[in-house]
Amino acid sequence: MARLKIKEILKKGETGSEVVAKGWVRTKRGSKNVNFIALNDGSTIHNLQVVVDVAIFDEELLHKITTGAAIAVTGELVESAGSGQSVELNAKSIDLLGAADPDKYPIQPKKHSLEFLRENAHLRFRTNTFSAVFRIRHAMAFAIHKYFNDKGFNYLHTPIVTASDAEGAGQMFRVSTLDAKNPPLTEEGGVDFSQDFFGKATNLTVSGQLEGELGALALGEIYTFGPTFRAENSNTTRHLAEFWMIEPEMAFYDLKDNMDLAEEFLKYCIQYALDNCMDDLKFLADRLKQEEKNKPQDQRSMDLIEKLEFVLKNDFVRLPYTEAIDVLKNSKPYKKKKFQFPVDWGVDLQSEHERYLVEKHFKCPVILTDYPKDIKAFYMKQNDDGKTVGAMDVLFPGIGEIIGGSQREENLEKLTTRMDEMGIPTEEMWWYLDTRRFGSVVHSGFGLGFERLMLFVTGMGNIRDVIAFPRTPKNAEF
């Protein structure tokens, strides 16, 4: 008899039928006459209750069925006498597939801290919280591909190893095969990267954008979805050294088109989560309520599902950076000196400022546009005022910036002048500049940090809890 996934068993709920279920034991409880096993196979947040008549099973076998053990159960589905499930499985035979020593298995049926589970990230998928998070992560990845596919975008695989720095930040991981203890040197005493594998200094990419633009200026609309890397020594709840980015680039799109796409795209992903992940979302929403019940009322987060629906119901407010600075300077927190970071025209807004605009002032998602050019990247479209660029950042409640993008500068002379001003070597970027020499057009794009989206959709508080194996300073375990 073929195995049925627990999700299918519970969905069908056909009492009287004989089924085979396989999974891992979450809990086992009971008396000397009957045992109740909560079995989960990862297909759903819900467990299948297995009812075991102790008299018909070997005592030694039942002793080995402990939390974490893997078993196969054949039995008859019957209507459940207890609450919480419509059907349960009366066990006729049980095979122990893999034992789990209860004295050593760390994920026991009790509340574990998220820090403890990060230390045991290889096993945390077996908890309700993380099985829910990673089923939603799969659904969000699928939704992203479906959205762009249905809109006629082409999925472009941009390089992970690159010789360019898209951000101009310089905080990159070096990729090299040279002997770290005794590298070849140039006459000037520097490392001679001409002898390295690629014949030049190379790094792990911080963004697929620049290569993405090349694809868009031939294919029309492309998107990337891949890992990116930043060597920032940052230990915040919002930063990872390895994370995933979605970066669409579109020919013939101006800044307004770019904003329209970003808003539609985010709403599509959130709607997909509500339509396809409701059981997991309800579990995470209840978890969040339990976590926050001891907080003062004004510090509690909005209910998770309400928050997702809130984004769907509201049009995103769009306003220039300059107006946002005025709003912040007229705010109570500014006047009472409650902001930790300064608010002046020309500063890069911090999360506290972004969240004030979204959560307190406008009470809906916000798209800020037309930032000062000195705090933005070289490739952004220069506005006629000579001071600002056609940038756009989408700000969300609880998160701050979730998307950053811009119209790209298509004018060769303006672009090269800006690169010279910022010390970016134009001779090394000849391939990028060629797209401005040959058939240049208005084009735009943006980047969505996948883990930022996951934080928003799941309600988790730390970015390390929405990626399977977080890479952070001093941590590359697993």
Backbone torsions as a table, in degrees:
resi	resn	phi	psi	omega
1	MET	NA	133.9	-177.5
2	ALA	-75.9	146.0	176.6
3	ARG	-68.2	140.4	171.5
4	LEU	-109.3	138.0	174.9
5	LYS	-67.3	148.5	-177.6
6	ILE	-61.3	-35.3	177.1
7	LYS	-58.6	-41.7	179.7
8	GLU	-69.9	-41.1	179.9
9	ILE	-59.0	-48.1	-177.4
10	LEU	-70.0	-34.2	-179.7
11	LYS	-68.2	-43.5	-179.6
12	LYS	-71.7	-45.7	177.5
13	GLY	58.3	35.5	-176.3
14	GLU	-84.9	98.2	178.2
15	THR	-69.0	148.9	-179.6
16	GLY	91.9	-13.5	-179.2
17	SER	-90.1	151.2	177.8
18	GLU	-97.9	132.6	-177.2
19	VAL	-135.7	161.4	171.3
20	VAL	-114.7	125.6	176.6
21	ALA	-122.2	140.5	176.7
22	LYS	-128.4	143.3	179.4
23	GLY	177.5	-164.3	-179.2
24	TRP	-112.1	141.5	-177.9
25	VAL	-75.1	122.5	173.9
26	ARG	-85.6	-49.1	178.3
27	THR	-146.1	157.0	169.7
28	LYS	-136.8	128.5	-180.0
29	ARG	-142.1	173.0	176.4
30	GLY	143.9	-163.8	-175.9
31	SER	-121.4	-169.6	-179.9
32	LYS	-72.3	-15.5	-178.7
33	ASN	-101.0	-32.9	-175.2
34	VAL	-142.2	139.0	175.0
35	ASN	-114.0	148.3	174.4
36	PHE	-119.9	120.2	180.0
37	ILE	-108.9	127.1	171.9
38	ALA	-91.2	114.0	-174.4
39	LEU	-110.6	135.2	-179.8
40	ASN	-136.7	136.2	179.8
41	ASP	-116.5	11.0	177.5
42	GLY	86.8	-7.1	-177.7
43	SER	-79.5	-17.1	-177.2
44	THR	-156.3	158.8	175.4
45	ILE	-68.2	-22.5	-174.9
46	HIS	-85.4	142.8	175.6
47	ASN	-91.5	155.4	169.9
48	LEU	-97.4	123.9	177.6
49	GLN	-81.9	122.9	177.6
50	VAL	-104.9	124.1	-179.9
51	VAL	-99.7	124.2	-174.1
52	VAL	-117.0	118.3	172.9
53	ASP	-78.9	106.3	-172.6
54	VAL	-56.1	-33.0	-174.2
55	ALA	-63.5	-26.9	-174.2
56	ILE	-99.4	6.1	-179.2
57	PHE	-122.7	151.7	179.5
58	ASP	-65.9	131.6	-176.2
59	GLU	-62.1	-37.2	-179.2
60	GLU	-66.3	-39.1	177.4
61	LEU	-62.2	-48.3	-178.2
62	LEU	-63.2	-32.8	179.1
63	HIS	-64.6	-31.1	-178.1
64	LYS	-83.2	-11.6	179.0
65	ILE	-84.8	95.4	-176.9
66	THR	-125.3	170.2	178.5
67	THR	-54.2	128.7	179.8
68	GLY	98.3	-17.9	179.3
69	ALA	-71.0	149.6	176.2
70	ALA	-102.3	130.9	-178.3
71	ILE	-136.0	158.6	169.6
72	ALA	-116.6	131.4	-177.4
73	VAL	-124.6	128.7	170.5
74	THR	-109.3	134.9	-179.2
75	GLY	-174.9	-174.2	-177.9
76	GLU	-105.7	134.2	175.8
77	LEU	-78.4	128.9	179.1
78	VAL	-130.9	161.1	176.9
79	GLU	-65.3	135.9	-175.3
80	SER	-78.5	134.6	177.4
81	ALA	-83.1	-22.3	-178.4
82	GLY	-93.4	172.4	178.7
83	SER	-88.2	159.0	174.9
84	GLY	102.0	-18.4	176.9
85	GLN	-149.8	148.9	-178.2
86	SER	-85.0	-31.2	179.8
87	VAL	-130.6	157.7	172.9
88	GLU	-140.1	165.6	-173.6
89	LEU	-109.1	116.1	173.6
90	ASN	-81.0	112.3	-173.0
91	ALA	-72.3	129.3	172.5
92	LYS	-103.4	-34.4	174.9
93	SER	-146.0	146.7	178.6
94	ILE	-133.3	129.9	173.7
95	ASP	-112.3	129.4	174.9
96	LEU	-82.6	111.9	-177.6
97	LEU	-87.2	-33.7	180.0
98	GLY	-161.7	119.7	-178.7
99	ALA	-77.3	161.1	175.4
100	ALA	-137.8	109.3	-177.6
101	ASP	-59.7	114.9	-176.0
102	PRO	-64.3	-20.7	178.4
103	ASP	-79.6	-15.5	-176.9
104	LYS	-118.8	-23.5	-177.2
105	TYR	-69.8	118.5	-170.1
106	PRO	-78.6	-20.2	-173.8
107	ILE	-94.9	77.3	-178.4
108	GLN	-87.3	161.0	-177.1
109	PRO	-73.8	72.5	175.6
110	LYS	-152.9	171.8	-179.4
111	LYS	-75.2	123.1	175.7
112	HIS	-109.5	146.0	176.7
113	SER	-72.4	154.2	178.2
114	LEU	-63.9	-32.5	177.9
115	GLU	-63.9	-44.1	178.0
116	PHE	-61.4	-42.0	-178.1
117	LEU	-69.5	-30.5	174.4
118	ARG	-64.6	-36.1	177.7
119	GLU	-68.9	-20.1	178.3
120	ASN	-120.4	44.9	-173.8
121	ALA	-62.5	-22.2	178.5
122	HIS	-69.5	-18.8	-178.4
123	LEU	-117.4	-6.8	-173.1
124	ARG	-69.9	-17.1	174.9
125	PHE	-59.0	-21.2	-176.5
126	ARG	-82.2	-4.6	176.1
127	THR	-87.3	157.8	178.0
128	ASN	-58.7	-44.4	-176.3
129	THR	-59.7	-50.1	-172.9
130	PHE	-81.0	-27.3	172.9
131	SER	-64.9	-38.2	177.4
132	ALA	-64.4	-47.7	-178.3
133	VAL	-58.2	-43.8	-173.2
134	PHE	-83.0	-21.0	168.1
135	ARG	-69.2	-39.7	177.7
136	ILE	-67.0	-38.5	178.4
137	ARG	-59.6	-44.0	176.3
138	HIS	-59.2	-46.4	-177.6
139	ALA	-61.9	-39.3	-179.8
140	MET	-68.4	-38.9	177.5
141	ALA	-63.7	-42.6	178.8
142	PHE	-64.3	-42.4	-179.4
143	ALA	-60.9	-40.7	-179.6
144	ILE	-62.5	-48.2	178.5
145	HIS	-62.9	-41.0	-179.1
146	LYS	-64.8	-43.1	-179.2
147	TYR	-57.9	-52.1	-176.3
148	PHE	-70.9	-36.3	177.0
149	ASN	-61.1	-45.6	-177.8
150	ASP	-67.8	-21.4	177.5
151	LYS	-92.0	2.6	176.7
152	GLY	84.5	16.1	176.6
153	PHE	-77.9	153.6	174.7
154	ASN	-103.1	132.3	179.1
155	TYR	-81.8	116.3	-176.2
156	LEU	-110.7	129.2	177.0
157	HIS	-91.9	105.4	179.2
158	THR	-90.2	158.0	-171.5
159	PRO	-68.1	144.8	173.9
160	ILE	-86.7	-34.5	174.7
161	VAL	-95.8	125.4	-174.3
162	THR	-143.9	154.6	175.5
163	ALA	-100.3	-0.2	-178.6
164	SER	-109.8	157.5	177.6
165	ASP	-117.9	100.3	-173.0
166	ALA	-61.9	-31.8	-175.5
167	GLU	-91.9	-16.9	-174.0
168	GLY	70.8	19.7	-174.0
169	ALA	-89.6	-29.1	178.1
170	GLY	79.7	-3.4	-178.4
171	GLN	-92.9	78.9	-172.2
172	MET	-127.5	156.5	176.2
173	PHE	-88.6	126.1	179.9
174	ARG	-74.1	138.7	173.9
175	VAL	-113.4	119.7	-174.6
176	SER	-155.5	149.3	173.1
177	THR	-108.9	3.8	-179.9
178	LEU	-68.2	154.4	177.2
179	ASP	-67.3	113.6	-176.1
180	ALA	-62.4	-30.9	-177.7
181	LYS	-82.1	-28.2	-175.4
182	ASN	-143.5	65.8	-177.8
183	PRO	-73.4	153.4	175.1
184	PRO	-67.3	144.8	-176.2
185	LEU	-116.4	151.4	173.3
186	THR	-81.5	172.2	178.3
187	GLU	-61.6	-28.0	-179.7
188	GLU	-81.5	-6.9	177.3
189	GLY	99.2	-2.0	176.7
190	GLY	-84.8	169.9	177.9
191	VAL	-68.8	132.2	-179.0
192	ASP	-89.9	90.6	-176.6
193	PHE	-74.8	-8.1	175.9
194	SER	-64.9	-19.7	178.1
195	GLN	-93.7	0.3	179.6
196	ASP	-77.3	172.2	-174.8
197	PHE	-53.9	-46.2	-177.3
198	PHE	-92.8	-0.4	178.9
199	GLY	77.8	7.6	177.8
200	LYS	-160.2	168.9	177.8
201	ALA	-70.3	129.3	179.5
202	THR	-131.3	158.5	-175.6
203	ASN	-140.2	167.7	168.0
204	LEU	-75.5	141.0	-172.2
205	THR	-68.9	145.9	170.8
206	VAL	-97.9	-10.6	-177.3
207	SER	-171.6	146.4	173.7
208	GLY	-93.8	7.8	-169.9
209	GLN	-60.9	-50.1	-172.7
210	LEU	-61.0	-42.9	176.5
211	GLU	-69.8	-32.5	176.9
212	GLY	-61.6	-38.7	177.4
213	GLU	-59.5	-38.5	-179.7
214	LEU	-60.9	-41.6	179.2
215	GLY	-68.1	-41.3	-178.1
216	ALA	-64.2	-32.9	-177.6
217	LEU	-83.2	25.4	171.1
218	ALA	-146.7	-40.4	-177.1
219	LEU	-93.7	-11.1	178.5
220	GLY	95.5	-69.4	178.4
221	GLU	-133.4	127.1	177.1
222	ILE	-131.0	165.1	167.6
223	TYR	-143.7	149.7	172.5
224	THR	-110.6	155.5	175.2
225	PHE	-151.5	95.5	-175.3
226	GLY	-157.1	176.3	-178.8
227	PRO	-75.7	142.6	174.8
228	THR	-132.6	160.4	-167.2
229	PHE	-138.5	133.2	175.8
230	ARG	-135.7	127.4	-176.0
231	ALA	-90.7	50.3	176.7
232	GLU	-87.3	132.1	178.2
233	ASN	-82.7	69.0	-174.6
234	SER	-122.4	126.0	-178.2
235	ASN	-110.6	32.5	-178.3
236	THR	-82.5	172.7	178.6
237	THR	-78.2	1.6	-176.1
238	ARG	-118.5	3.2	-174.2
239	HIS	-124.7	139.9	172.2
240	LEU	-130.6	154.4	174.6
241	ALA	-83.5	-25.3	176.3
242	GLU	-128.6	123.3	-177.8
243	PHE	-150.4	173.4	-174.6
244	TRP	-112.5	138.5	-177.7
245	MET	-124.8	142.0	170.9
246	ILE	-110.0	122.2	-174.0
247	GLU	-133.4	94.2	173.4
248	PRO	-80.3	145.6	173.8
249	GLU	-132.8	133.1	-171.9
250	MET	-132.7	122.9	171.7
251	ALA	-71.6	147.5	176.3
252	PHE	68.9	15.1	175.7
253	TYR	-101.9	128.3	171.1
254	ASP	-94.5	-173.6	-174.8
255	LEU	-60.8	-40.1	179.2
256	LYS	-63.9	-44.8	177.6
257	ASP	-58.0	-40.8	-179.4
258	ASN	-62.0	-44.9	178.9
259	MET	-65.3	-41.7	179.4
260	ASP	-59.7	-43.3	-179.7
261	LEU	-65.0	-44.8	-178.4
262	ALA	-60.0	-43.4	-179.6
263	GLU	-66.7	-46.0	180.0
264	GLU	-62.4	-41.7	-178.1
265	PHE	-63.0	-48.1	180.0
266	LEU	-62.9	-41.9	-179.9
267	LYS	-66.2	-36.0	177.7
268	TYR	-62.1	-47.3	-178.0
269	CYS	-62.4	-42.9	-179.3
270	ILE	-67.2	-41.1	176.9
271	GLN	-62.5	-38.5	178.5
272	TYR	-62.3	-41.1	178.4
273	ALA	-62.8	-44.7	180.0
274	LEU	-65.1	-35.1	-178.5
275	ASP	-77.1	-27.4	-169.5
276	ASN	-122.2	-9.0	-174.5
277	CYS	-128.4	26.6	-170.1
278	MET	-61.9	-39.9	179.9
279	ASP	-60.0	-45.2	179.9
280	ASP	-68.4	-38.9	178.8
281	LEU	-64.2	-41.4	178.6
282	LYS	-62.9	-40.7	177.7
283	PHE	-61.9	-47.2	-178.8
284	LEU	-67.0	-34.2	176.9
285	ALA	-64.4	-43.1	178.2
286	ASP	-65.5	-39.4	178.2
287	ARG	-60.5	-43.3	-179.6
288	LEU	-63.8	-41.5	178.1
289	LYS	-60.6	-44.1	179.8
290	GLN	-62.3	-40.3	-179.3
291	GLU	-65.5	-32.9	-171.0
292	GLU	-101.3	2.4	-173.0
293	LYS	-65.9	-22.4	179.3
294	ASN	-91.9	-3.1	178.1
295	LYS	-80.2	153.3	172.6
296	PRO	-59.6	149.7	-175.3
297	GLN	-52.8	-41.5	-175.6
298	ASP	-74.6	-9.7	179.3
299	GLN	-102.3	-2.1	-178.5
300	ARG	-79.4	147.2	177.6
301	SER	-75.7	158.5	171.4
302	MET	-64.2	146.1	175.1
303	ASP	-49.9	136.7	-172.4
304	LEU	-56.0	-49.6	-176.9
305	ILE	-69.4	-37.5	174.7
306	GLU	-59.7	-40.8	-178.8
307	LYS	-63.4	-41.3	178.8
308	LEU	-66.5	-42.2	179.3
309	GLU	-67.7	-32.5	178.1
310	PHE	-59.5	-41.4	178.8
311	VAL	-66.3	-39.1	-179.6
312	LEU	-66.3	-36.5	-173.3
313	LYS	-77.1	-23.7	-171.6
314	ASN	-104.6	136.3	167.4
315	ASP	-71.1	140.8	179.9
316	PHE	-72.9	130.3	175.0
317	VAL	-70.8	137.1	179.4
318	ARG	-120.8	125.7	178.0
319	LEU	-152.8	151.8	179.4
320	PRO	-68.5	151.8	176.6
321	TYR	-50.8	-42.9	-177.2
322	THR	-58.7	-41.9	177.6
323	GLU	-68.2	-35.3	178.6
324	ALA	-63.3	-39.0	177.3
325	ILE	-61.6	-41.5	177.8
326	ASP	-61.8	-43.7	178.8
327	VAL	-59.6	-45.7	-178.4
328	LEU	-65.1	-39.7	-178.5
329	LYS	-69.9	-22.0	178.0
330	ASN	-95.0	4.5	-175.6
331	SER	-84.4	156.6	177.0
332	LYS	-61.0	-45.8	-179.9
333	PRO	-57.9	-36.8	180.0
334	TYR	-68.5	-47.0	-177.0
335	LYS	-66.5	-29.6	179.4
336	LYS	-94.9	9.4	178.3
337	LYS	58.1	39.2	-179.8
338	LYS	-86.9	-21.7	178.9
339	PHE	-71.9	136.4	178.7
340	GLN	-75.2	-34.4	-176.0
341	PHE	-107.9	151.4	-176.6
342	PRO	-67.1	154.5	176.1
343	VAL	-122.6	105.8	176.2
344	ASP	-148.0	151.6	178.1
345	TRP	-60.7	126.7	-179.3
346	GLY	109.8	-13.9	178.0
347	VAL	-87.5	151.8	174.5
348	ASP	-79.6	122.6	-176.6
349	LEU	-63.9	140.8	177.8
350	GLN	-93.8	169.5	-178.4
351	SER	-57.2	-37.0	-179.2
352	GLU	-63.1	-36.5	178.8
353	HIS	-71.4	-44.3	-178.6
354	GLU	-62.7	-42.2	-178.0
355	ARG	-70.9	-32.0	175.2
356	TYR	-61.5	-46.0	-179.0
357	LEU	-59.4	-42.2	-175.6
358	VAL	-78.3	-49.8	-168.1
359	GLU	-88.1	-31.4	-174.7
360	LYS	-105.4	-46.6	-171.6
361	HIS	-84.6	-61.5	-175.9
362	PHE	-88.0	-25.0	-179.2
363	LYS	56.3	40.2	173.9
364	CYS	-167.7	165.9	177.8
365	PRO	-58.1	148.3	-174.8
366	VAL	-128.7	140.3	170.0
367	ILE	-113.6	113.8	175.8
368	LEU	-90.2	139.9	-177.1
369	THR	-129.3	168.8	169.7
370	ASP	55.3	62.0	178.7
371	TYR	-78.5	158.2	171.8
372	PRO	-56.9	135.9	-174.2
373	LYS	-65.8	-25.8	-175.6
374	ASP	-72.2	-13.2	178.0
375	ILE	-109.5	11.2	-179.4
376	LYS	-124.0	168.2	-173.0
377	ALA	-73.0	161.3	-173.8
378	PHE	-63.4	-26.1	-170.7
379	TYR	-86.8	-0.1	-174.7
380	MET	-80.5	145.7	-177.4
381	LYS	-60.3	123.6	-179.7
382	GLN	-81.3	126.2	179.6
383	ASN	-77.4	162.9	-176.3
384	ASP	-65.6	-19.6	-178.4
385	ASP	-74.7	-9.8	178.5
386	GLY	76.2	-3.0	-176.2
387	LYS	-114.9	-27.0	-173.3
388	THR	-121.8	165.6	177.7
389	VAL	-125.5	157.6	-178.3
390	GLY	-78.4	63.3	179.6
391	ALA	-94.0	162.0	173.4
392	MET	-147.0	129.5	173.6
393	ASP	-121.1	129.7	176.7
394	VAL	-94.7	124.8	-177.1
395	LEU	-110.5	133.7	-177.2
396	PHE	-119.8	152.8	175.5
397	PRO	-61.9	138.4	177.1
398	GLY	79.6	-16.7	-172.7
399	ILE	-116.4	-40.8	-167.0
400	GLY	84.9	-136.2	-177.1
401	GLU	-67.2	124.6	176.8
402	ILE	-113.5	-26.5	176.4
403	ILE	-133.7	138.7	171.7
404	GLY	-128.1	133.9	-179.3
405	GLY	-161.5	-172.5	179.9
406	SER	-170.7	165.4	159.1
407	GLN	-75.7	141.1	-177.2
408	ARG	-91.4	148.8	178.5
409	GLU	-74.2	115.0	-178.1
410	GLU	-95.3	-9.9	-177.5
411	ASN	-85.3	120.3	-174.5
412	LEU	-60.0	-46.5	-176.0
413	GLU	-64.3	-45.0	179.6
414	LYS	-63.8	-40.0	-177.6
415	LEU	-66.2	-47.1	-178.7
416	THR	-66.4	-37.5	177.3
417	THR	-61.2	-44.4	-179.7
418	ARG	-65.5	-39.7	178.3
419	MET	-63.2	-40.8	177.7
420	ASP	-63.0	-41.7	179.2
421	GLU	-60.7	-34.5	-175.0
422	MET	-97.2	4.7	176.7
423	GLY	71.8	27.6	178.4
424	ILE	-95.9	119.4	-172.5
425	PRO	-66.4	111.6	-177.9
426	THR	-67.3	-30.7	-177.6
427	GLU	-66.1	-31.3	178.8
428	GLU	-79.3	-17.3	-177.9
429	MET	-105.9	26.3	-176.8
430	TRP	-55.8	-37.4	-177.5
431	TRP	-66.7	-35.8	177.9
432	TYR	-71.2	-42.5	-179.7
433	LEU	-69.0	-26.0	177.7
434	ASP	-58.0	-31.6	179.7
435	THR	-68.1	-19.3	175.2
436	ARG	-90.2	-15.7	178.7
437	ARG	-87.0	-31.2	-171.1
438	PHE	-121.9	96.8	175.0
439	GLY	70.4	43.4	180.0
440	SER	-68.4	144.0	178.3
441	VAL	-140.4	162.7	170.3
442	VAL	-58.2	131.3	176.8
443	HIS	-154.0	159.4	-173.5
444	SER	-146.6	167.8	176.2
445	GLY	-172.6	173.2	177.9
446	PHE	-152.6	168.6	176.9
447	GLY	-124.8	132.8	173.7
448	LEU	-114.2	120.1	172.9
449	GLY	-73.1	116.8	-173.9
450	PHE	-59.8	-40.3	-178.3
451	GLU	-69.0	-30.7	174.5
452	ARG	-63.3	-43.6	176.7
453	LEU	-60.8	-41.9	179.8
454	MET	-63.6	-38.5	176.0
455	LEU	-58.3	-44.5	-177.2
456	PHE	-66.3	-45.9	-173.9
457	VAL	-71.8	-33.9	-176.3
458	THR	-93.7	-18.5	-176.5
459	GLY	77.7	6.5	178.1
460	MET	-68.8	151.0	-173.6
461	GLY	-95.7	-15.1	-175.1
462	ASN	-129.1	130.1	-175.7
463	ILE	-62.4	-20.5	179.5
464	ARG	-71.6	-12.0	-177.3
465	ASP	-100.7	8.0	177.3
466	VAL	-121.9	8.4	173.2
467	ILE	-126.0	143.5	-169.9
468	ALA	-59.4	-51.4	-175.5
469	PHE	-130.9	89.5	-173.8
470	PRO	-63.2	138.3	174.8
471	ARG	-110.6	114.5	-176.5
472	THR	-138.0	169.4	179.6
473	PRO	-52.1	130.8	179.5
474	LYS	65.8	18.7	-179.3
475	ASN	-142.7	107.7	172.7
476	ALA	-135.4	42.8	-178.7
477	GLU	-71.2	154.4	176.1
478	PHE	70.7	NA	NA
